[in-house]
Amino acid sequence: MKGAWVLIPVLSIGIAGCGDLGEKSRETMGALKEAARLEAEKMLEEKRRAEEQAAAAREERARMEAAQAELARLESEKQEAARQEAGRLAREKRAKVRAARLELVGSGIPELTAPNGRVYRNLTVKKISDLDATFSHPSGVISLRLPDLPEELQAKFLYDAEEYELADSEYEAGKRIQSQAMTEVAQARKLTQRDRNLEFAKQQAELEKQQLEDQIRKTEARISYLKGLRSTKYRERTSSGVRFTRNRITKEIAAIEKEIHQLDGQLKLLKGKRRR
């Protein structure tokens, strides 16, 4: 009993110590939970800031792209306006040049030396283009390229080297296109003729094939008939009691077998042609 009374205080002290440890554990867990909560809130805040920054970056990129598209549109409109204005000025210039050259048609040229050294007198202007000028004279008509004319006539006919080069390149391009078109037409005609030849050959081949099939069918039908006739003759010879009749039938059977043999050879040839 005395020992038991000694254990009671010891147990009380142990239980009290365990209570203190449980309280400390709860405090530690509470601190850990609070730290975890704060860390989660911090992560959510950082995520929200990152999303806001990404959205702001996308908006800025969209604004920049829109601005670049607008600049490109304005530049394209500027270039188109400049192109149209240049085209308008060029058309006006060409119209003025054509009108001025038209006024020169019918005017006289006292004397003109051609590039080959021949001298023409009493010429009349018939036509002036961007490439050449045509004159009539007492002996006929002559056309000279504008660069080959004397300088005073070049100035009078409003010769422009750049316009001449442009017109000459367009003329050469037109010639090439025309030549190519003529070549294509000729090739098309050749192809058309070749197609007609191929179609005719195809029709001939089909006709020959049909004729060949008819010959094969007729030959096979003839062979089948002869084989049936041969069987009939065999039965007649077997049943006949007259020697003369049997001999006659034997000769008929031999003739039938000979024809069958010939027809078999023809049939092989016909089928060989069909395979080709």
Backbone as a ProteinNet text record, in pm:
[ID]
protein_1_A
[PRIMARY]
MKGAWVLIPVLSIGIAGCGDLGEKSRETMGALKEAARLEAEKMLEEKRRAEEQAAAAREERARMEAAQAELARLESEKQEAARQEAGRLAREKRAKVRAARLELVGSGIPELTAPNGRVYRNLTVKKISDLDATFSHPSGVISLRLPDLPEELQAKFLYDAEEYELADSEYEAGKRIQSQAMTEVAQARKLTQRDRNLEFAKQQAELEKQQLEDQIRKTEARISYLKGLRSTKYRERTSSGVRFTRNRITKEIAAIEKEIHQLDGQLKLLKGKRRR
[TERTIARY]
83.3	0	85.4	191.7	282.3	341.6	375.6	429.7	328.5	203.5	97.2	81.3	89.7	77.5	193.1	302.8	417.5	394.5	331	308.5	206.8	114.2	5.2	60.2	147.4	202.7	281.2	353.6	434.1	344.4	236.3	142.3	78.7	50.1	-12	81.5	207.7	308.3	318.5	316.8	326.3	209.2	88.9	-31.5	-28.8	16.4	26.2	125	237	336.9	279.2	201.2	138.2	42.3	-28.6	-120.7	-46.4	69.8	151.3	199	240.9	287.3	175.1	53.5	-61.2	-93	-83.5	-109.8	-6.8	119.9	226.7	207.5	164.7	141.3	30	-75.8	-185.6	-141.1	-58.7	-8.1	80.2	163.4	251.3	169.9	66.9	-17.9	-91.8	-137.1	-205.1	-111.2	13.7	111	141.3	152	179.6	63.9	-59.8	-176.8	-181.7	-150.9	-151.6	-46.5	72.1	179.8	139.9	73.2	28.9	-76.2	-168	-271	-209.8	-114.8	-48.5	28.8	91.4	166.1	72.4	-44	-142.9	-195	-224	-270.1	-163.8	-38	71.7	80.8	67.4	73.8	-42.5	-163.4	-279.2	-258.7	-202	-175.4	-73.2	32.2	133.4	73.1	-14.8	-80.4	-168.9	-244.3	-331.4	-249.1	-135.7	-49.8	7.9	47.9	102.2	-3.5	-127.3	-235.1	-263.7	-261.3	-282.9	-171.8	-48	64.3	53.3	12.8	-2.7	-113.9	-228	-337.3	-293.2	-216.7	-167.1	-72.1	11.4	103.8	27.5	-80.4	-160	-228.8	-280.2	-344	-244.4	-123.3	-20.9	20.5	33.8	68.3	-41.7	-168.7	-280.6	-281.2	-252.7	-247.4	-135.5	-19.4	92.4	60.2	-1.8	-38	-140.5	-237.9	-337.4	-272.4	-177	-107.1	-24.9	43.3	121.4	31.8	-85.1	-178.9	-230	-256.6	-303.5	-195.7	-69.2	41	57.9	45.3	57.7	-55.2	-176.3	-289.7	-268.7	-222.9	-198.2	-87.9	16.9	126.6	79.7	-4.2	-58.2	-145.9	-229.7	-313.8	-228.9	-121.4	-31.9	33.4	82.7	146.2	46.1	-76.4	-178.2	-214.7	-226.6	-257.4	-145.2	-18.5	94.7	96.4	63.9	61.7	-46.8	-163.4	-271.8	-238.8	-175.2	-138.6	-34.3	63.5	165.2	101.8	7	-62.4	-141.7	-208.4	-285.9	-195.8	-83.1	9.5	67.4	97.5	151.7	48.3	-78.7	-183.2	-202.6	-198.9	-212.3	-96.2	23.8	140.4	127.7	87.6	73.9	-35.2	-144.1	-251.2	-202.3	-124.6	-71.6	25.6	108.9	205.4	132.4	28.7	-46.6	-114.7	-170.9	-236.7	-136.7	-17.7	83.2	132.8	152.6	198.4	90.4	-34.8	-144.2	-149	-115.7	-112.9	-2.1	103.3	215.3	187.4	84.3	51.7	7.8	68.2	40.4	139.3	222.8	323.3	435.6	508	612.2	751.3	836.8	977.6	1057	1131.9	1203.7	1302.8	1377	1483.2	1509.9	1540.8	1566.5	1668.4	1770.5	1872.9	1848.6	1831.3	1806.9	1937.8	1929	2051	2143.9	2090.7	2176	2240.9	2217.7	2279.3	2194.3	2082.3	1998.4	1924.5	1916.5	1853.1	1715.2	1614.3	1477.2	1437.2	1367.2	1323.8	1172.2	1119.4	975.5	890.9	917	843.9	722.9	624.7	504.7	485.5	464.4	444.8	309.1	311	187.5	141.9	239.5	204.6	325.6	299.3	406.1	357.6	437.7	406.3	520.9	511.2	619.6	742.4	727.1	838.7	897.9	813.2	865.7	778.5	827	753.6	747.8	631.7	611.2	594.6	667.4	664.5	629.4	560.9	542	633.7	680.4	767.7	734.7	788.3	750.8	773.2	865.7	895.6	823.1	752	683.3	667.2	683.4	663.7	784.3	823.7	936.2	900.7	942.8	924.9	1061.2	1085.9	1213	1186.2	1273.7	1261.7	1294	1227.6	1250.4	1395.9	1466.5	1607.2	1696	1650	1730.8	1706.5	1613.2	1584.3	1686.2	1702.7	1789	1736.9	1827	1789.7	1678.4	1680	1574.9	1437.6	1433.1	1305.5	1265	1362.8	1332.5	1265.3	1320.7	1261.2	1123.3	1109.7	980.9	875.1	914.3	819.3	804.9	865.4	854.7	907.1	1024.8	1086.6	1133.1	1098.5	1139.6	1203.5	1330.7	1403.6	1337.4	1292.7	1230.1	1098.6	1018.1	892.1	917	1024.1	1057.5	1095.6	1179.6	1220.7	1100	1010	891	802.6	780.3	697.7	762.9	896	966.9	957.3	972.4	961.6	819.7	718.8	580.4	555.3	613.3	597	660.7	781.8	849.5	773.5	723	643.8	518.4	454.8	337.3	370.3	486.2	528.6	551.1	614.8	639.9	508.5	415.4	286	213.3	217.7	152.3	218	352.9	423.7	391.1	386.1	353.4	210.9	119.4	-19.5	-30	43.6	40.9	99.5	207.2	267.7	170	99.9	3	-112.3	-154.3	-261.9	-216.2	-90.9	-38.5	-27.3	20.4	29.9	-107.6	-204.5	-340.5	-396	-365	-410.6	-346.2	-214.7	-146	-206.2	-231.7	-291.1	-429.5	-505	-639.3	-631.6	-537.6	-520.7	-475	-381.2	-334.1	-447.1	-531	-644.4	-739.5	-761.7	-849.1	-790	-656.8	-590.6	-600.2	-579.7	-588.2	-729.9	-828.9	-967.3	-1002	-952.4	-977.6	-910.6	-784.3	-713.9	-784.6	-837.2	-910.7	-1036.3	-1107.5	-1228.4	-1195.7	-1084.9	-1044.3	-1007.9	-936.5	-898.1	-1021.3	-1117.8	-1240.7	-1316.6	-1320.7	-1388.5	-1319.4	-1185.8	-1110.9	-1131.7	-1139.5	-1162.9	-1298.8	-1400	-1533.5	-1534.8	-1469.2	-1463	-1389.8	-1283.3	-1207.9	-1294.3	-1370.4	-1458.4	-1565	-1616.9	-1716.1	-1655.3	-1533.5	-1467.3	-1444.7	-1403.8	-1380.1	-1510.1	-1618.3	-1746.7	-1793.4	-1780	-1822.6	-1737.3	-1605.9	-1516.7	-1548.7	-1569	-1603	-1736.5	-1832.9	-1962.9	-1947.6	-1863.2	-1840.9	-1772.9	-1673.4	-1603.4	-1700	-1783.6	-1880.8	-1977.2	-2020	-2111.7	-2044.3	-1919.8	-1848.6	-1823.4	-1793.8	-1772.2	-1900.7	-2010.9	-2138.7	-2167.7	-2138.4	-2160.4	-2069.9	-1945.5	-1852.3	-1904.1	-1957.4	-2014	-2129.8	-2210.7	-2323.8	-2273.5	-2171.3	-2116.1	-2055.1	-1989.7	-1934.3	-2045.6	-2157.3	-2268.8	-2325.9	-2336.4	-2389.5	-2296.8	-2166.1	-2072.7	-2079.4	-2095.2	-2100.6	-2227.6	-2336.7	-2464.5	-2486.3	-2406.8	-2427.8	-2368	-2441.2	-2392.3	-2336.9	-2344.2	-2296.6	-2155	-2066.2	-1925.4	-1906.2	-1976.5	-1960.9	-2003.8	-2110.2	-2160.8	-2061.6	-2003.7	-1906.3	-1784.9	-1741.5	-1625.8	-1658.7	-1778.6	-1817.7	-1820.9	-1877.3	-1886.3	-1747.1	-1658	-1520.7	-1454.6	-1474.1	-1418.1	-1479.6	-1609.5	-1674.9	-1619	-1596.2	-1538.4	-1398.7	-1320.1	-1184.2	-1188.4	-1282.2	-1295.4	-1335.9	-1425.5	-1469.8	-1354.2	-1275.9	-1163	-1057.2	-1038.3	-942.5	-987.8	-1117.3	-1168.4	-1159.9	-1188.5	-1178	-1035.3	-939.6	-798.7	-760.6	-805.8	-777.5	-841.3	-965.5	-1034.8	-970.9	-920.2	-849.2	-726.2	-651.4	-535.5	-575.1	-682.6	-730.1	-774.8	-842	-890.9	-774.8	-666.6	-549.7	-490	-481.8	-428.8	-518.6	-648.4	-742.3	-732.5	-724.5	-712.4	-578.5	-475	-344.8	-352.3	-421.2	-439.2	-520	-619.1	-701.9	-620.2	-528.4	-443.4	-353.1	-309.9	-223	-301.1
-119.5	0	122.4	118.4	233.4	263.8	156.3	175	237.6	200.3	254.3	400	444.1	588.3	664.8	603.3	670	689.6	595.1	600.9	705.2	734.4	827.3	964.4	1024.9	1157.1	1151.6	1041	1028.8	1028.6	954.2	949.1	1083.1	1153.4	1285.4	1380.2	1372.8	1459.5	1424.3	1291.4	1247.3	1295.5	1285.2	1326.9	1475.8	1549.8	1696.2	1730.7	1653.4	1678.3	1649.8	1544.7	1510.8	1619.3	1678.4	1788.4	1907.1	1936	2047.8	2020.4	1895.4	1860	1872.8	1827.7	1838.7	1982.3	2066.1	2209.3	2268	2232.4	2282.4	2232.2	2103.3	2047.4	2123.4	2152.3	2226.7	2365.6	2428.5	2561	2553.1	2447.7	2431.1	2407.5	2321.6	2293.7	2418	2494.8	2619.9	2715.3	2720.5	2809	2762.1	2630.7	2575.9	2602.8	2585.5	2612.3	2757.9	2845.7	2989.2	3022.7	2960.4	2984.3	2932.5	2814.8	2759.3	2848.3	2901.7	2991.5	3117.5	3173.1	3295.1	3267.3	3150.2	3114.1	3096.4	3033.9	3015.2	3149.1	3240.8	3373.3	3446.8	3428.9	3492.7	3438.2	3306.4	3245.5	3292.1	3300.7	3349.6	3493.9	3573.8	3713.3	3723	3641.1	3642.1	3594.6	3492.9	3444.1	3551.3	3624.2	3730.8	3840.5	3877.9	3980.5	3935.1	3805.7	3753.1	3755.8	3718.7	3721.9	3864.1	3959.8	4099.3	4148.7	4111.1	4151.8	4089.8	3961	3895.6	3961.7	3994.2	4061.3	4198.3	4269.7	4400.6	4387.3	4283.6	4261.5	4229.6	4147.1	4115.5	4239.9	4323.3	4446.5	4537.9	4545.6	4630.3	4575.8	4442.8	4382.1	4404.6	4392.2	4416.5	4560.9	4655.9	4797.8	4821.7	4758.8	4775.6	4716.8	4598.1	4536.2	4620.5	4675.7	4761.6	4886.4	4943.6	5062.8	5031	4915.7	4876.5	4852.1	4787.6	4764.9	4896.6	4991.9	5122.5	5194.7	5186.1	5247.5	5182.1	5049.6	4979.3	5019.8	5034.1	5076.1	5216.3	5305.6	5443.1	5447.5	5366.1	5363.2	5306.3	5201.6	5143.6	5243.2	5315.9	5417.5	5528.6	5566.4	5669.4	5623.9	5498.7	5446.1	5435.4	5390.1	5378.1	5515.3	5614.2	5749.9	5803	5776.7	5821.8	5751.2	5619.6	5546	5599.8	5624.8	5678.5	5816.9	5899.3	6032.9	6026.9	5935.6	5919.3	5869.6	5776.8	5729.2	5839.1	5922.6	6033.3	6132.3	6166.7	6259.7	6200.8	6068.5	6004.3	6002.8	5975.6	5977	6116.3	6216.4	6352.9	6388.7	6346.2	6375.5	6306.8	6178.4	6106.4	6168.9	6211.6	6274.4	6403.7	6482.5	6606.5	6576.7	6472.9	6436.4	6389.1	6304.2	6256.5	6371.3	6463.8	6578	6663	6685.1	6765.7	6694.5	6563.4	6487.8	6484.2	6476.2	6474	6603.5	6712.9	6840	6845.1	6762.6	6761.1	6674.4	6589.3	6503.1	6591.8	6568.2	6646.8	6758.7	6784.8	6889.4	6837.1	6928.4	6890.5	6894.3	6807.7	6802.9	6819.2	6927.4	6950.1	6840.1	6795.9	6697.8	6616	6487.5	6397	6292.8	6274.7	6173.6	6052.3	5938.8	5814.3	5761.8	5668.5	5611.9	5545.9	5495.7	5432.9	5533.1	5663.2	5768	5815.7	5751.2	5794.1	5922.4	6013.5	6143	6142.4	6181.7	6193	6340.8	6383.3	6522.5	6528.6	6642.3	6668.7	6560.3	6542.3	6440.8	6504.4	6419.3	6460.7	6365.1	6421.1	6339.3	6268.3	6134.3	6056.3	6008.9	5971.4	5919.8	5930	5959.7	5964	5883.5	5784.8	5704.7	5716.2	5641.9	5643	5569.6	5492	5412.8	5469.2	5515.7	5558.2	5667.7	5716.8	5817.5	5770.5	5790	5746.3	5869.9	5866.7	5978.8	5925.8	6007.9	5979.4	6073.8	6024.8	6104.2	6068.7	6140.6	6116	5972.3	5901.2	5764.4	5657.9	5696.9	5597.4	5640.5	5543.3	5567.1	5511.1	5580.8	5535.7	5552.4	5457.7	5465.3	5459.5	5549.4	5555.9	5557.3	5488.2	5491.4	5631.3	5672.6	5807.2	5831.3	5731.3	5757.6	5778.4	5733.7	5747.5	5879.8	5959	6087.1	6191.6	6294.7	6405.9	6468.7	6533.7	6587.5	6691	6772.1	6873.3	6809.2	6696.8	6627.2	6553.5	6500.4	6436.9	6535.8	6656.5	6759.1	6798.8	6810.8	6850.7	6743.7	6616.7	6506.1	6463.7	6543.2	6518.4	6379.8	6347.4	6217.7	6216.6	6107.8	6086.7	5948.5	5945.1	5817.4	5715.9	5761.4	5668.6	5615.7	5704.9	5660.2	5564.3	5593	5504	5364.7	5360.4	5231.3	5155.4	5227.8	5162.8	5108.1	5190.9	5147.3	5031.5	5037.3	4929.5	4798.7	4806.6	4685	4628.4	4717.9	4670.9	4608.2	4668.3	4613.1	4474.5	4461.8	4331.4	4228.7	4274.7	4182	4138	4231.1	4195.3	4095.3	4115.5	4021.2	3882.1	3879.6	3749.7	3681.2	3759.8	3701.9	3649.4	3728.8	3685.6	3559.4	3557.1	3439.2	3316.5	3336.9	3226.4	3177.5	3273.2	3235.7	3155.8	3200.5	3127.5	2987.7	2980	2849	2757.7	2812.8	2733.2	2688.1	2777.7	2740.6	2625.6	2638.6	2531.9	2400.4	2408.5	2286.5	2228.3	2316.9	2268.7	2197.8	2254.3	2189.2	2052.5	2047.2	1918.2	1818.4	1867.5	1778.4	1732.5	1825.8	1788.9	1680.9	1697.7	1596.3	1464.5	1473.4	1350.9	1283.1	1363.7	1306.3	1236.7	1301.2	1238	1106.4	1107.8	984.4	875.2	916	818.2	763.8	852.1	807.2	711.2	742.6	653.3	518.5	522.1	397.2	316.8	387.9	320.3	253.2	324.7	267.8	147.4	157.5	44.2	-76.2	-49.3	-159.2	-224.3	-141.7	-195.8	-280	-231	-306.7	-440	-436.9	-560.4	-656.9	-601.8	-686.6	-755	-678.4	-736.9	-845.1	-817.8	-918.7	-1044.2	-1023.5	-1136.6	-1219	-1150	-1221.4	-1300.7	-1242.5	-1313.4	-1438.9	-1426.8	-1543.6	-1652.6	-1610	-1708.8	-1779.8	-1701.9	-1763.6	-1859.7	-1818.6	-1905.9	-2032.3	-2016.2	-2133.1	-2228.8	-2173.5	-2259.4	-2329.9	-2259.2	-2321.9	-2433.4	-2412	-2514.4	-2636.4	-2612.2	-2725	-2805.1	-2734.3	-2803.5	-2887.6	-2830	-2905.2	-3030	-3014	-3127.8	-3237.5	-3200.5	-3301.3	-3377.8	-3307.8	-3377.1	-3471.1	-3421.3	-3504.5	-3626.6	-3608.2	-3720.9	-3827.7	-3785.9	-3881.8	-3959	-3886.7	-3952.3	-4055.7	-4021.5	-4113.9	-4235.9	-4214.1	-4328.8	-4426.4	-4373.2	-4461.1	-4532.4	-4458.8	-4521.6	-4634.2	-4610.1	-4715	-4837.9	-4812.9	-4926.1	-5009.5	-4940.7	-5011.9	-5071.2	-5028.8	-5077.9	-5217.2	-5303.5	-5440.1	-5456.1	-5350	-5357.8	-5302.3	-5380.2	-5340	-5215.3	-5212	-5097.1	-4969	-4978.8	-4861.1	-4819.1	-4918.6	-4885.1	-4815.6	-4862.8	-4799	-4654.3	-4634.5	-4498.7	-4405.6	-4460.2	-4378.7	-4348.4	-4447.6	-4426.5	-4312.8	-4308.6	-4199.2	-4064.2	-4063.8	-3939.2	-3890.3	-3986.7	-3951.1	-3893.5	-3953.5	-3903.2	-3761.3	-3734.6	-3598.8	-3499.7	-3545.1	-3457.1	-3426.2	-3527.7	-3507.3	-3416.6	-3430	-3343.6	-3197.2	-3175.5	-3037.4	-2982.9	-3069.4	-3025.9	-2985.1	-3065.4	-3034.9	-2900	-2877.1	-2750	-2632.2	-2651.8	-2544.8	-2516.3	-2622.3	-2602.1	-2513.2	-2537.6	-2453.7	-2309.3	-2291.3	-2155	-2085.7	-2161.1	-2103.8	-2057.7	-2133.6	-2094.1	-1963.5	-1954.1	-1830.7	-1710.2	-1729	-1620.5	-1575.1	-1669.2	-1634	-1567.7	-1608.4	-1542.5	-1395.2	-1368.1	-1229.7	-1149.6	-1212.2	-1142.4	-1102.5	-1187.8	-1155.8	-1037.8	-1025.4	-911.9	-782.6
0	0	0	74.8	82.2	-52.2	-130.7	-268.5	-359.2	-344.9	-430.7	-408.2	-281.5	-251.7	-312	-325.9	-388.7	-537.4	-607.7	-754.2	-793.2	-704.7	-739.6	-774	-696.1	-736.4	-866.2	-886.5	-1010.4	-1132.2	-1127.1	-1239.3	-1263	-1154.2	-1167.8	-1240	-1198.8	-1265.1	-1413	-1450.2	-1591.8	-1672	-1614.4	-1686.9	-1711.6	-1612	-1629.1	-1739.5	-1744.1	-1852.1	-1988.2	-1998.6	-2128.9	-2169.8	-2073.9	-2106.9	-2163.8	-2105.5	-2155.8	-2297.8	-2324.1	-2459.3	-2559.6	-2527.3	-2619.2	-2651.6	-2548.3	-2572.4	-2666.3	-2645.9	-2734.4	-2877.7	-2892.3	-3025.9	-3096.6	-3022.7	-3083.8	-3127.1	-3041.2	-3078.2	-3202.8	-3209	-3325.9	-3452.9	-3444.6	-3560.8	-3605.4	-3506.8	-3541.8	-3614.5	-3566.1	-3631.8	-3773.6	-3789.4	-3922	-4017.6	-3969.1	-4053	-4093.5	-3998.3	-4029.5	-4134.8	-4118.9	-4216.7	-4354.9	-4356.8	-4484.1	-4548.9	-4463.6	-4515.4	-4575.3	-4503.8	-4552.5	-4682.1	-4689.1	-4810.6	-4930.2	-4903.1	-5010.2	-5059	-4961	-5001.1	-5082.1	-5040.1	-5114	-5256.7	-5271.4	-5404	-5490.8	-5431.3	-5506.8	-5551.3	-5463.2	-5498.3	-5611.2	-5603.2	-5709.1	-5841.4	-5836.1	-5957.4	-6018.2	-5928.7	-5978.4	-6045	-5981.9	-6040.2	-6175.2	-6181	-6307.5	-6417.6	-6383.1	-6482.4	-6527.1	-6433	-6469.3	-6561.4	-6529.8	-6614.5	-6754.5	-6760.7	-6891.3	-6971.4	-6904.7	-6974.6	-7024.8	-6940.1	-6982.6	-7101.6	-7099.7	-7211.8	-7338.9	-7326.6	-7444.8	-7501.1	-7409.8	-7455.4	-7525.5	-7467.6	-7529.8	-7665.9	-7674.6	-7802.4	-7905.3	-7861.4	-7952.8	-8000.2	-7906.5	-7946.5	-8047.3	-8024.3	-8117.1	-8253.6	-8254.6	-8381.9	-8456.3	-8380.8	-8444.9	-8502.6	-8424.4	-8473.4	-8598.2	-8597.8	-8714.3	-8835.1	-8811.1	-8921.6	-8977.1	-8888.5	-8934.3	-9014.3	-8966	-9040.3	-9177.3	-9180.8	-9308.4	-9402.8	-9347.9	-9431.4	-9486.6	-9399.7	-9444.5	-9549.6	-9529.3	-9626	-9759	-9751.2	-9874.1	-9947.9	-9872	-9935.4	-9996.6	-9925.6	-9978	-10107.8	-10107.7	-10228.6	-10343	-10313.5	-10416.5	-10473.1	-10382.5	-10429.3	-10517.6	-10474.9	-10556	-10691	-10690.2	-10815.9	-10908.6	-10851.9	-10933.8	-10986.9	-10902.7	-10947.9	-11058.5	-11040.1	-11144.4	-11274.4	-11261.3	-11381	-11447.8	-11366.4	-11423.4	-11496.6	-11433.3	-11497.9	-11626.2	-11621.6	-11741.7	-11853.6	-11819	-11920.9	-11979.3	-11892.6	-11942.4	-12035.6	-11994.6	-12078	-12213.6	-12212	-12338.4	-12425.7	-12361.7	-12438.9	-12504.6	-12430.2	-12487.5	-12600.6	-12581.8	-12685.9	-12810.7	-12791.5	-12908.4	-12982	-12905	-12968.7	-13046.6	-12985.7	-13054.8	-13180.1	-13171.9	-13289	-13396.5	-13354.8	-13452.4	-13532.7	-13466.7	-13538.5	-13642.6	-13621.2	-13715.8	-13838.2	-13830.3	-13944.9	-14062	-14177.1	-14296	-14319.9	-14217.7	-14236.8	-14326.6	-14387.3	-14481.9	-14422	-14473.6	-14436.3	-14565.8	-14580.5	-14707.3	-14740.4	-14639.1	-14667.7	-14542.6	-14564.9	-14452.8	-14497.3	-14413.9	-14442.1	-14354.6	-14416.7	-14343.9	-14284.6	-14187.1	-14126.7	-14228.1	-14339.8	-14441	-14535.2	-14510.4	-14591.6	-14707.7	-14731.9	-14843.5	-14805.7	-14900.9	-14877.1	-14942.4	-14864.8	-14914.8	-14913.6	-15017.1	-15025.7	-15044.4	-15005	-15018.3	-14949.4	-14821.1	-14743.6	-14676.2	-14648.9	-14575.1	-14458.4	-14340.4	-14220.6	-14229.5	-14218.8	-14225.3	-14086.3	-14001.5	-13868.9	-13778.1	-13649.9	-13549.5	-13428.4	-13390.4	-13272.3	-13172.3	-13062.2	-12962.8	-13013.4	-13123	-13174.3	-13302.1	-13395.4	-13524.7	-13584.3	-13697.2	-13774.5	-13918.8	-13980.2	-14118.4	-14206.9	-14319.9	-14414.7	-14552.5	-14625.3	-14768.6	-14847.2	-14961.9	-15047.1	-15191.4	-15288.1	-15428.6	-15474.8	-15409.8	-15453	-15371	-15265.6	-15184.6	-15040.4	-14950.3	-14805.9	-14732	-14624.3	-14543.4	-14396.7	-14314.5	-14169.4	-14103.6	-14010	-13938.3	-13789	-13714	-13569.2	-13518.5	-13411.9	-13359.9	-13320.1	-13259.1	-13225.5	-13348.1	-13467	-13588.6	-13660.6	-13610.9	-13675	-13632.7	-13714.3	-13671.7	-13542.9	-13468	-13338.5	-13348.8	-13455.1	-13466.3	-13486.4	-13561.6	-13578.5	-13450.4	-13377.6	-13249.1	-13154.9	-13149.2	-13063.3	-13113.8	-13245.5	-13304.7	-13281.7	-13287.8	-13270	-13124.1	-13030.8	-12886.6	-12849	-12901.4	-12870.3	-12725.3	-12654.8	-12515.8	-12507.6	-12468.5	-12466.6	-12373	-12255.1	-12160.2	-12216.5	-12273.4	-12333	-12448.5	-12525	-12637.2	-12585.4	-12480.9	-12426	-12372	-12303.9	-12250.1	-12362.4	-12465.4	-12578.1	-12652.5	-12666	-12735.7	-12657.1	-12523.7	-12441.9	-12448.3	-12446.2	-12457.9	-12594.5	-12696.7	-12832.3	-12842.4	-12788.1	-12791.2	-12707.7	-12592.6	-12509.5	-12583.7	-12653.7	-12732.2	-12841.6	-12906.2	-13010.3	-12950.8	-12832.4	-12769.5	-12731.7	-12678.4	-12641	-12764.1	-12872.3	-12996	-13050.3	-13048.1	-13096.3	-13011.8	-12879.2	-12790.2	-12814.9	-12836.1	-12863.1	-12992.7	-13095.5	-13222.4	-13206.1	-13126.5	-13101	-13027.9	-12928.1	-12853.4	-12942.9	-13033	-13125.7	-13216.1	-13267.8	-13354.2	-13277.8	-13152.7	-13071.9	-13045	-13019.6	-12995	-13118	-13236.1	-13358.7	-13375	-13344.2	-13353.3	-13255.7	-13132.1	-13032.4	-13075	-13135.7	-13182.1	-13288.9	-13383.4	-13487.5	-13427.7	-13329.9	-13265.6	-13189.9	-13123.4	-13051.5	-13147.4	-13264	-13363.2	-13412.2	-13435.2	-13479.1	-13372.4	-13246.3	-13137.1	-13123.4	-13138.2	-13128.1	-13241.6	-13362.5	-13475.6	-13452.8	-13405.4	-13378.6	-13269.6	-13168.2	-13061.1	-13115.7	-13202.8	-13262	-13348.5	-13425.7	-13508.6	-13423.6	-13312.8	-13224.5	-13162.4	-13124	-13065.3	-13168	-13294.2	-13399.8	-13424.3	-13431.2	-13451.4	-13335.2	-13214	-13097.3	-13105.4	-13145.4	-13159.8	-13266.8	-13380.7	-13486.3	-13438.4	-13360.7	-13307.9	-13212.6	-13126.2	-13033.3	-13109.4	-13217.2	-13299.2	-13361.2	-13412.8	-13471.7	-13367.5	-13245.6	-13139.8	-13103	-13088.5	-13053.4	-13163.4	-13288.9	-13399.3	-13404.2	-13383.9	-13388.2	-13274.7	-13152.3	-13038.2	-13061.5	-13121.5	-13149.3	-13251.9	-13355	-13456.7	-13397.4	-13311	-13247.7	-13160.7	-13085.1	-12999.2	-13083.9	-13196.2	-13284.8	-13340.7	-13386.3	-13445	-13342.2	-13217.7	-13114.7	-13086.3	-13088.3	-13070	-13186.7	-13308.6	-13426.4	-13423	-13375.5	-13367.6	-13271.5	-13158.4	-13062.4	-13125.7	-13202.2	-13269.6	-13370.5	-13446	-13545.8	-13478.5	-13361.3	-13289	-13252.1	-13206.2	-13166.2	-13288.7	-13401.4	-13523.7	-13570.5	-13563.7	-13609.3	-13519.2	-13391.6	-13297.4	-13318.4	-13346.5	-13359.1	-13498.7	-13599.3	-13735.4	-13751.1	-13816.1	-13840.5	-13980	-14062	-14200.9	-14205.2	-14263.7	-14266.8	-14352	-14465	-14555	-14483.7	-14409.7	-14336.1	-14228.9	-14160.2	-14055.9	-14116.1	-14232.8	-14297.9	-14337.5	-14390.2	-14428.9	-14307.1	-14198.6	-14076.5	-14021.3	-14033	-13984.9	-14061	-14193.3	-14274.2	-14234	-14206.9	-14164.4	-14029.4	-13939.3	-13808.1	-13825.9	-13915.5	-13939.7	-13994.9	-14087.2	-14143.5	-14034.6	-13945.2	-13835.9	-13741.9	-13707.2	-13616.7	-13679.2	-13810.4	-13879	-13872	-13895.9	-13890.3	-13747.1	-13647	-13507.1	-13475.1	-13524.8	-13500.7	-13563.2	-13685.7	-13752.2	-13677.2	-13635.1	-13563.2	-13426.9	-13360.9	-13233.6	-13254	-13364.8	-13394.7	-13420.8	-13499	-13525.8	-13396.1	-13308.3	-13183.5	-13095.1	-13090.9	-13012.4	-13066.4	-13199.3	-13260.4	-13226.9	-13236.7	-13208.4	-13062.7	-12970.8	-12829.1	-12798.7	-12872.7	-12857.1	-12900.2	-13010.3	-13054.5	-12951.5	-12891.6	-12793.2	-12669.5	-12628.9	-12511.8	-12542.5	-12668.9	-12704.4	-12706.9
[MASK]
++++++++++++++++++++++++++++++++++++++++++++++++++++++++++++++++++++++++++++++++++++++++++++++++++++++++++++++++++++++++++++++++++++++++++++++++++++++++++++++++++++++++++++++++++++++++++++++++++++++++++++++++++++++++++++++++++++++++++++++++++++++++++++++++++++++++++++++++++++

